[in-house]
Amino acid sequence: TPDAFLRKYVAFGWEFGQLTPKELLSRADWFDTTPLDGVGFAPLQGVVGSDGRKIWSRYLMHDGPWSHEDVKPLVGDFRRLTTHRSMKECFFKSFCAPTNRIEWTNDREWGRIAVNMGVLARLAKEGGIRGLGIDHEDYFRQEQFRPRSSDPDYGRLEEIVRARGREVFGRVFAEYPQVVLIMFWLLSQERIYFGDGDVRAIGRDRGDLWPAFVNGILDVMPTTAQLVD
C-alpha cells in the first residue's frame, strides 16, 4: 500500500549533540513549522546519577554502568516532546566508535556497554522515542573493527565479535522489542559487499570485523524490530 512507503524525514547533525531534552522541547513548536518528522539527538547531557557522577550520552562506550533509575526522570520530557508532529520519529544516539579501542576479549567492558545500551533502549521505549541511531564511523581512528596482533586468530576473533553483537543488542531488544535501529551505513559504505560475493569471506579478506558484529545483531533481532540502513 502507499502508506507502507511513506517517507520520513529525520534530521541528524552535530548541532543536536549539545541540546538537552528541555532545550529541544522548548524549540519543538518551531520544528512543527518544518517538514521534519523527528531528529536524532543525544538524550543524556550531564544527568546527575545517584552516586553524584554526571552521565553523558557521548561517553556510552566508556562510561558506566548506567542505571535506569538515574535517567528515569527524563521520561516525562520525552513523552511531551513526542506529542509534537515534528518529533514523532526521534532517535537517540547510541552505539558508536570508541575513543579508545576496547579489547574484544574483555567481558567486563562489553558487559558494561550492553548494560548502558539496555538502559538507553528502555528510556527510549518509555519516552515514546522511535529508536536508536548507530554510528560506528571511526572518528578517533581506533580501528575497533580491525584485527590486531594481540587479538586471537581471525576465526576465533570473528566468533567473539559476533557474540559481542548478540550480547550488546540482545539487551536492546529485550528492553525494546519494537525498536528501530537506524544507521547511516550498515554495509553500504563499502560497495564491495554488494553483489554475489560471500560477505563473511569478503570481510575476512579485508580484515573487517563489522560484518561479524552485524551478524550478531541479526542473530538476536526479533521480527518486531526494524533495522534501517
C-alpha positions as CSV (number, residue, x, y, z in Angstrom):
1,T,0.0,0.0,0.0
2,P,1.1,3.6,-0.4
3,D,1.3,4.1,3.3
4,A,3.9,1.3,3.5
5,F,6.3,3.5,1.6
6,L,5.6,6.8,3.4
7,R,8.8,8.8,3.6
8,K,10.0,10.1,7.0
9,Y,12.4,13.0,7.3
10,V,14.7,12.8,10.3
11,A,17.4,15.3,10.9
12,F,20.8,14.2,12.3
13,G,23.7,16.5,12.9
14,W,26.3,17.7,15.4
15,E,24.1,20.7,16.2
16,F,21.8,18.4,18.1
17,G,24.6,17.0,20.2
18,Q,24.6,19.6,22.9
19,L,20.8,20.2,23.3
20,T,19.2,18.9,26.5
21,P,15.8,17.4,26.2
22,K,14.2,20.5,27.7
23,E,16.0,22.7,25.2
24,L,14.8,20.6,22.4
25,L,11.3,20.7,23.8
26,S,11.5,24.5,24.0
27,R,12.1,24.6,20.2
28,A,9.5,21.9,19.3
29,D,6.9,24.5,18.2
30,W,9.3,25.9,15.7
31,F,10.2,22.4,14.5
32,D,6.5,21.8,13.9
33,T,6.7,24.5,11.1
34,T,9.2,22.4,9.2
35,P,8.7,19.2,7.2
36,L,10.7,17.2,9.7
37,D,9.2,14.1,11.4
38,G,12.0,13.8,14.0
39,V,15.6,14.4,15.0
40,G,18.4,12.2,16.1
41,F,19.9,13.6,19.3
42,A,22.0,12.7,22.4
43,P,19.5,12.3,25.3
44,L,21.8,12.4,28.3
45,Q,23.5,15.7,28.8
46,G,25.1,15.8,32.2
47,V,22.4,13.9,34.1
48,V,23.5,13.6,37.7
49,G,23.4,10.0,38.9
50,S,22.7,8.7,42.3
51,D,26.4,8.4,43.0
52,G,26.9,12.1,42.1
53,R,28.6,11.5,38.8
54,K,27.3,13.0,35.6
55,I,26.1,10.9,32.7
56,W,26.6,11.9,29.1
57,S,25.5,10.1,26.0
58,R,28.8,10.7,24.3
59,Y,30.6,8.5,26.9
60,L,28.3,5.5,26.4
61,M,31.2,3.3,25.2
62,H,33.4,4.1,28.2
63,D,31.1,5.3,31.0
64,G,29.0,3.5,33.4
65,P,27.4,1.2,34.1
66,W,24.3,3.3,33.9
67,S,21.2,2.8,36.0
68,H,17.6,3.2,34.7
69,E,16.7,4.9,38.0
70,D,19.2,7.7,37.2
71,V,17.7,8.5,33.8
72,K,14.0,7.7,34.5
73,P,13.2,11.4,35.4
74,L,13.7,12.3,31.7
75,V,10.8,10.1,30.6
76,G,8.2,12.8,31.0
77,D,10.2,15.3,28.9
78,F,10.5,12.7,26.0
79,R,6.8,11.9,26.2
80,R,5.9,15.6,25.9
81,L,8.4,16.0,23.1
82,T,6.9,13.2,21.1
83,T,3.4,14.7,21.2
84,H,4.7,17.2,18.6
85,R,4.1,16.4,15.0
86,S,7.8,17.1,14.1
87,M,9.1,14.8,16.9
88,K,7.2,11.5,16.3
89,E,10.2,9.8,14.7
90,C,13.1,10.8,17.1
91,F,16.1,8.6,17.6
92,F,18.6,8.5,20.5
93,K,22.3,8.5,19.5
94,S,23.7,5.3,20.9
95,F,26.4,2.7,20.0
96,C,29.3,4.4,18.3
97,A,33.1,4.1,17.7
98,P,35.0,4.2,21.0
99,T,37.6,6.9,21.8
100,N,39.9,4.1,22.9
101,R,39.9,0.6,21.4
102,I,38.1,-1.9,23.6
103,E,39.6,-5.4,23.7
104,W,37.1,-7.9,22.2
105,T,38.0,-10.4,24.9
106,N,37.2,-8.1,27.8
107,D,34.0,-9.4,29.2
108,R,33.7,-6.7,31.8
109,E,33.9,-3.8,29.3
110,W,31.5,-5.3,26.8
111,G,29.1,-6.2,29.6
112,R,29.1,-2.6,30.7
113,I,28.4,-1.4,27.2
114,A,25.5,-3.9,27.0
115,V,24.1,-2.5,30.3
116,N,24.3,1.1,29.0
117,M,22.6,0.2,25.7
118,G,19.8,-1.6,27.6
119,V,19.3,1.5,29.8
120,L,19.1,3.7,26.7
121,A,16.7,1.3,24.9
122,R,14.4,1.2,27.9
123,L,14.5,5.0,28.2
124,A,13.6,5.3,24.5
125,K,10.7,2.9,24.8
126,E,9.2,4.5,27.9
127,G,9.7,8.0,26.4
128,G,8.0,7.2,23.1
129,I,11.2,7.5,21.1
130,R,11.2,5.6,17.8
131,G,14.6,4.0,18.2
132,L,18.4,4.2,18.4
133,G,20.9,5.7,16.0
134,I,24.1,3.8,15.5
135,D,27.3,5.4,14.1
136,H,30.4,3.2,14.0
137,E,32.4,5.6,11.9
138,D,36.0,5.5,13.2
139,Y,36.3,9.2,14.2
140,F,39.1,8.5,16.6
141,R,41.0,6.1,14.4
142,Q,41.0,3.3,16.9
143,E,40.2,0.6,14.3
144,Q,37.8,-1.2,16.7
145,F,36.6,-3.4,13.8
146,R,40.1,-4.3,12.5
147,P,42.1,-7.2,13.9
148,R,45.3,-6.5,15.9
149,S,48.2,-8.8,16.5
150,S,47.2,-9.1,20.2
151,D,43.8,-10.5,19.2
152,P,43.0,-14.2,18.9
153,D,43.3,-15.8,15.5
154,Y,40.8,-14.4,13.0
155,G,38.5,-17.4,13.1
156,R,38.1,-17.3,16.8
157,L,38.0,-13.5,16.8
158,E,35.1,-13.5,14.3
159,E,33.2,-15.7,16.7
160,I,33.9,-13.4,19.6
161,V,32.9,-10.3,17.7
162,R,29.6,-11.9,16.6
163,A,29.0,-12.9,20.2
164,R,29.5,-9.2,21.3
165,G,26.9,-8.1,18.8
166,R,24.5,-10.6,20.3
167,E,25.4,-9.5,23.8
168,V,25.0,-5.8,23.3
169,F,21.9,-5.8,21.2
170,G,20.3,-8.7,23.0
171,R,19.9,-6.2,25.9
172,V,18.5,-3.6,23.5
173,F,15.8,-6.0,22.1
174,A,15.0,-7.3,25.5
175,E,14.2,-3.8,26.7
176,Y,12.6,-2.6,23.5
177,P,11.4,-5.3,21.1
178,Q,9.8,-2.8,18.7
179,V,12.9,-0.7,18.5
180,V,14.0,0.8,15.1
181,L,17.8,0.8,14.7
182,I,19.0,3.4,12.1
183,M,22.5,3.5,10.7
184,F,24.0,6.0,8.2
185,W,25.5,2.8,6.8
186,L,25.1,-0.8,7.7
187,L,27.4,-2.2,5.0
188,S,26.7,0.5,2.3
189,Q,29.9,2.4,3.0
190,E,31.8,-0.4,1.2
191,R,30.4,-1.2,-2.2
192,I,32.5,-4.3,-2.4
193,Y,29.9,-6.0,-0.1
194,F,27.2,-5.7,-2.7
195,G,26.7,-8.3,-5.3
196,D,27.0,-12.1,-5.4
197,G,30.0,-12.4,-3.1
198,D,30.2,-14.0,0.4
199,V,30.0,-11.1,2.8
200,R,31.8,-13.0,5.6
201,A,34.6,-14.1,3.2
202,I,35.0,-10.6,1.9
203,G,35.2,-9.2,5.5
204,R,37.8,-11.9,6.3
205,D,39.9,-11.0,3.3
206,R,39.7,-7.3,4.2
207,G,40.3,-7.7,7.9
208,D,36.9,-6.1,8.6
209,L,35.1,-7.3,11.7
210,W,32.0,-5.2,11.2
211,P,30.1,-7.8,9.2
212,A,30.6,-10.3,12.1
213,F,29.2,-7.8,14.6
214,V,26.2,-7.1,12.3
215,N,25.6,-10.9,12.1
216,G,25.5,-10.9,15.9
217,I,22.8,-8.2,15.9
218,L,20.8,-10.1,13.4
219,D,21.2,-13.3,15.4
220,V,19.1,-11.8,18.2
221,M,16.9,-9.3,16.4
222,P,13.2,-10.1,16.8
223,T,10.7,-9.8,14.0
224,T,9.1,-6.9,15.8
225,A,12.2,-4.7,15.4
226,Q,13.4,-2.9,12.3
227,L,16.9,-2.1,11.0
228,V,17.3,0.8,8.6
229,D,20.5,1.3,6.6
